[in-house]
Amino acid sequence: MPLALILSSHVAASRVGGSAQALALAPFRIDCMVAPTVLYGRHPGWGAPGGAAVPVEALEGMLDGIQANGLFGQTDLVLTGYFASAAQVRAAARAIDAVRGAPRDREARKPVIIVDPTIGDAGKGLYVPADVAEAVINDLVPRADIVAPNTWELQRMTGAEARDPTQALHAARLLGKPVLVSSVVRGAEIGVVYADKKEAWLAAHPRADSAPKGTGDLLTALYGAALIDGLTISYALARAVSGVAETIMAAQTFGSPELPIVGMAQRLKATSPTVRMERLA
């Protein structure tokens, strides 16, 4: 059974962060180890979230316990998301190095590290302290196999605008590694751009009037699952973005203020790509 290490938020009543990603990975039979960076009752977008940040000593202790059981050497996927302090980011960086350096079977696949630089968004700006954003950019992004920013975060990292597919492609290639850019807008569509040195794709679908929080977290989980399944880059992108789009539509149908990840579990696994795919120059 594939194994994932998730370093992000645990939010009890909202389908965001690491707890939501664990739910999304379950239908793919990917076991998850969630090391939470915060323990919140609800997403801060609803108001005061309740709970608190996890002290870095506690986070490090959890990671030490995981490592002591020899599980870093069995980890196939690492997802990083929200961090409350720069010290937590540095702890995550050390954990990534330990996962990569852990002994593993000769036939075992190399772990895939997906870093979602969860630092801000359009219209809101930076929503973590500046030192946290700096640590994510300097300590985690260089360690990533795939970086998964939204367009605002990509612009923050590169200084280049990334609102439409052409801009997003140019900005993504400035990072010098594979990038998965969400919230890319073209006309009445919204989508995700994947870009590496060799190829680039846009997976687009009609924009919804509104969507629950957590779509970026869901995207990285579904894309990671697609890579574990051995899908090609383009099909992995199509399946992941289709899963996000269908979950948003289901939320609207159900009148749900949160992403109905559990209700969509079997559909996420069985979804046939329904997004418009476009190969970018």
N, C-alpha and C positions, 0 to 999 in steps of 0.2 A: 504494500500500500504506500503510495507516495506520501511524503511528509512535508508540511509547510511550517515555517516559523514566521509569525506575524508580530511586528513591533508597531503598535498603533494604539488608538484609544479603545476603551471598553465603555459603551454607552448603553445603559440598561434598556431604556424605553425608545431608543431611536435606532433605525437600521443604517448606521454609519460606522466607519472605522473598522477596527480589527474584529470586533464581534460580528459585524455584518459580513465581513469577508469570510470568516470561518463558516457561517451559515451558507454562503454562496458556494464554497468549495466542497461542502459535504456531499452534494449529489454526484460529484465527480470522484467520490471515494478518495479524496485527499484529506488525510488526517492533519489536524492543525494544533500547533502550540502557540497560544496567544499570550504574549508578554505585554500587558497593558501599560501605557504611558500615563493615562488618566483613568479615573473611575468616576464617570458622570451618570446622572440619572436620565438626562435628556440632552439633545443637541443644543448648544448655546443659542442657536437661531430661534429657539422657542422661548428664550429668556434665561434666567439664572439656571444653570444646569444641575446644581447640586453635586455633591461629591467633591473630589479634589484630585490634584496631580499625584502620581505615584512617586514617592521619594526615590532618587536615583539609586540609593543603597538597596532599596527593595527590588527595583528593576534589575540591578546587577546580580542580586541574590537569586532571582528567578532564573536568569540566564546561566548563572553558575550551576544551579541545580539541573537544568536541561543538559548542559555540557557534561556534568558529572555522570549522567546516565548514558553517555556515549551517543546522544541523539544528534549532535551537530554533524557527525559523519553520515547520518542517514537522511539529512535534510535535503530535499530536492528543490525547494522554492522558498525564497525569503521575500516578504513584502514589508516595506516600511511606509508609514504614513504620518500621523500627527504626533508631534513631540511638544512637551511642555517646557523643557529646559535644554540648554546647550549641553549640559552634562549627560542628559538622556541620549542625545544624539551621539555623543562620543562613545557612550556605552554600546549603542547600536552598531557603530562603526567597528568597535572591537569584536562584537559578536559576528558580524559579517566576515571579518578576517579569520575568526576562529572556525566558522562554518567552512570557509574555503580551504583552510589548512588542516582540517580534521581528516584522519585516516578514513578511507572508504574502500569498499570492494573495487577491484580492478574493473569489473563490468558495470559499476554504478555510474549513473549519469552525473555530470557536474551540476552543482546547484545553480539555479537561475536567480539572480538578485534583481528585483524590480523596486526601484525607489520612486515613490510618489512624493515630490517635494511639496508637502502640504503646508504652504506658508501664506497664501492669500488668494484673492479672486477679484475679478473685475467688479467695480462698483463698491468694493469693500476695502481694497488695498491689502496691506500686510495685516494678518490677524494673529500672528505670533510675535513675540518680542524679536527685535532686530538681531540679537545675538543667536537666537534659535535659527532664524532664516539663514544667517551667515554660516552657522555650523552645518546645516543641512546641505547647503550649496558646496561648501568646502570639504566636508568630511564624508557625506553620503553619496552625492552625485558622482564623484570620481570612482566610487566603488561599485556603481551600478552596472549591470549588464544591459538594463533597459531603464530609461528615465521616463516617468509618466506625469508630466506637468499639464495643467490647463494653460490656456493661451496667455493669461496674465502672468503666471509663474514662469513660463518660458521667456516672456519678454523681460521679466525681472532678472533672469539668469544670463540672458544674452545681450540685452539692450536693443534687440531687434523686434519690431512689431510682428505679431503672429495671429492676427484676427481672421484672415482668410486662408484658404489652403496654400496659395503660393507663398504668402508671408510665413506661414507656419513651417512649410518645408524648408525655406531658407534659414529660418531661425533654428530649426531642429538640427540642421547639419552643422551649425556653428558649435554644437556641443561635442561633435566628433564621436558619437556613439549612438546606438539605436534609441529612438525617442518615440513615445506614444503621446500625441498631443490631443487633449480633449477640448470640447467647447469651441471647435472651429466652425465658423459660420460662413455659409455661402447662400445668399438670397434667403429663400424660405426654408433652407435646410440647415441642419447642424450635424456635426460629425466628428470623427477622430482621424487624425493623420498619423500614419506610421512612416518613419523615415530612417534609413540607415545609409551607408555609403553606396550601396548597390541599387536599392530600390525604394520606392515610396508609393503609398496608397492612401486614398481617402475612402472611408466608409461613412456614408451620409444617410440621413433620414429626415423626414419633415420635423420641423421644430414644434414642440409642444408649448402651450401657453405657460405652463408651469410644470415643475417636476420636484419631487421630494429631494431632500438632501441625501448625499451618499452615492450619487451616480459614479463619481470618480473612483471611490473605493470598490464599487461593484465592478467597474470596468477592469481595474488592475487584477482583481481576483479572477474574473472570467478569462482574461487574456493569459494569465499565468496558468490556469487550468488547461487552456488550449495548447500552450507550449508543452505542458506535461503530457498531453495526449499525442504529441508529435505532429501536430498540424502544421501545414505550411504557413508562412507569414501572412499571406493574404487571406487564407481561410480562417486562420486564428483570429485575425482582425474582424472579419465578417461575422463570425460566430459570437465573439465577445460583444461587439457593438449591437448586434441584433438582440442579444440577451438583455442588454441595458435598455434598448428602445422598447422591447416588449414588456419589460418590468415597469417602465414609466407608463405605458398605455394601460397596464393592468391596474396600477395605482389610481389612474383616472377613472377606470371602469368601476373599481371597488369603492371609490371615494376615499381612498386611504391617504392620510397625510404622511405616511412613511412608505418606503419601498417594500412591497410584499414579497420579500425574498423567499420566505418559507413556502408561501402559497405557490410561487413560481418554480419551486425546486426541480420538479421533473421536466418542466418546459425548458429551463436553463440548460439542462443536459441534452435535451432532444431537439432544441431549436434548429430550424433550417435557416441559414442566413437570408434575411429579407431586406437588408440595407442595399443602397446603391453603391457599388464599388467602382472606383475610378483610379486608374494608374496615373501617377503624377510624374511629370518629366524630371 
